[in-house]
Amino acid sequence: MALTPKELASSLKEILARKKEGDVADSKPKFMSKAQREAIANRAREEELAAEKAKAKLVEDSRKQFFDLPKEDKHRKRGSSRDRQNYDRRDEASSSSKRKRGETESAAKKIEEERQKAYDDTIKTRYCGKDKEKKKRTRKVHGRTFNFSWDECDDTSKEYNKLYQDKHEIQFFGRGTRAGFDSNDTKNKTIAQRNDAWYDQHWKDKPLSAMQERDWRIFREDFSITVKAGSGGSVPKPIRYWKEANLPKSIIDVILKIGYKEPTPIQRQAIPIGLVNRDIIGVAETGSGKTAAFLIPLLVWLTSIEKEAPKDVLEGSGPYAVIMAPTRELAQQIEQEAIKFGKYLGIKTVSIIGGASKDEQGYVYIVKELN
């Protein structure tokens, strides 16, 4: 019998209402007595024990079935299990071989990467230089200690503090003046008057003490002297005249005897640098006096040291100075120039050159020693 739409709607409403009432009833807590709770617990325990007994019975039945099977079935099952183990071993062997192959390839790749890295580091070190290791700064602890007392042997009467060593002069008629005149002002005025007197004069007419930086700059420009200082600090002032050079009188007398009336531009600047034991690279034209420029400081040093007389001609203590030249002609030229100075100063010069017999050169040396 078919239901009309109205009856169907009413029946659905009733079903939904009953379901809603059931959900509400289920959601509400229900009171259970102690006997009901114990009955539910006993029922759950019995179900758990029954499940365990069924499981144990199933295990026992399978064990009995295995032992009751004929031997052929047992051997058949063992053979199948052995085949399965062989297959498993083959799979393990293939997987282990693949694993070893992969490890070998990874090790070879790692070695190649390390080799490439070492090669790159070598190239970087060759062209960029090594990285400088920063030195660890260590603090000095001994400087912090301070002694608040003194020993009995210390002289406490002497004042070591510079503030109290320089006693202040007595001042009269106001601060900084003495009898109405300031001594510093008088001194400065005297220096200013002296400088003004020589300011417009040429450097040739000025004494050495009146030369200023402006005069030295003009002096270098007049003789085309160009100086480039390195890491050694300021460059010594050049020589204006031989008499103003810081040379021994014996050296100056020899220079004048040889015929050097005035120093050449290279000699004016190179000799003062050589006298203070500074390194120098001099560039000048041929015949400009470069040999004497380095010989004169060398002779000053040779005349200032004590020389030991050798006991035997062949057992000397060696040369006092060595001059190296790139060519034979230049070595002979330096020897001739050194002989001019050594003749008056008692210094002997010997040249050792390539391409000539060493016996002849040794004979010349012995003859010079005997003379």
Residue pairs with C-beta under 8 A, 6 or more apart in sequence:
3 11
32 40
150 156
159 165
171 177
171 178
172 178
172 179
173 179
173 180
176 182
176 184
194 210
195 210
195 212
198 206
198 207
198 210
201 210
203 211
203 215
203 218
203 219
203 240
206 215
208 240
208 244
211 219
211 237
216 237
216 238
219 225
219 238
219 240
220 226
220 227
220 238
220 269
223 238
223 265
223 268
224 265
225 238
225 265
225 268
225 269
227 235
227 269
229 235
230 279
232 278
232 279
235 269
235 273
236 272
236 273
236 275
236 276
236 278
237 272
238 268
238 269
238 272
239 245
239 263
239 267
239 268
239 269
239 271
239 272
240 268
241 262
241 263
242 252
242 255
242 256
242 260
242 262
242 263
243 252
245 252
245 263
245 271
245 272
246 272
246 275
247 255
247 271
247 275
247 296
247 300
248 300
248 303
248 304
250 303
250 344
250 345
251 296
251 299
251 300
251 303
251 345
253 344
254 341
254 344
254 345
255 296
257 344
258 340
258 341
260 289
260 292
263 271
263 289
264 284
264 288
264 289
264 293
265 284
265 288
266 282
266 284
266 288
266 289
266 290
266 293
267 289
267 292
267 293
267 296
269 282
270 280
270 282
270 290
270 293
270 294
271 293
271 296
271 297
273 280
274 280
274 293
274 294
274 296
274 297
274 298
275 297
275 300
282 290
282 293
282 294
284 290
291 333
291 334
291 337
292 337
294 323
295 334
295 337
295 338
295 341
296 341
298 321
298 323
299 341
299 345
299 347
301 321
302 320
302 321
302 345
302 347
303 345
303 347
305 320
307 320
308 317
310 316
310 317
313 366
313 369
313 370
314 366
316 369
319 350
323 334
323 338
325 331
325 334
328 353
328 354
328 355
331 351
331 353
332 351
332 353
334 351
335 349
335 350
335 351
338 347
338 349
339 349
341 347
342 348
342 349
348 368
348 369
350 361
350 364
350 365
350 368
351 361
352 361
353 361
